[in-house]
């Protein structure tokens, strides 16, 4: 009888181990599936985050473009206005630096020095290939900056030119600029 009881106990133990192994294998399959689901969820979250970052960058770029265009549009509203040496208001007459200072102050809230030479020390230098509407171009006679204009796109600038011509649009390279600066 003891032998039968021992044999039965062995069978019960074997069955339990066998059942436990089945549960362990089943649990391993669930863990693997859960891990795969987790990895997939992480990849989807990363893709969504990247898409959100790209969307935000595109919106920021569009906002910057719109801001630059608003500055240019404001500057162009004064074309035909009077050039007055030392003038600070395009409604009554401005010189080149008075014009850029007034436009950027009123359209973008950016403070510039009063003279073209002072303005030439401000902002970040950019190349011809990098210049965008709203950037400032500085021209010189000899080594001294004596004129500033605002790039408006399509190879053109707006500037308070002379007493004879007033505020007008010209080709950006009607003279060779010594510096191009982004202040926006």
Beta strands, then each sheet from edge to edge (+ up, - down):
strand 1: 88-89
strand 2: 93-94
strand 3: 124-125
strand 4: 136-141
strand 5: 144-153
strand 6: 156-162
strand 7: 166-171
strand 8: 177-182
sheet 1: 1+ 2-
sheet 2: 3+ 8- 4+ 5- 6+ 7-
end
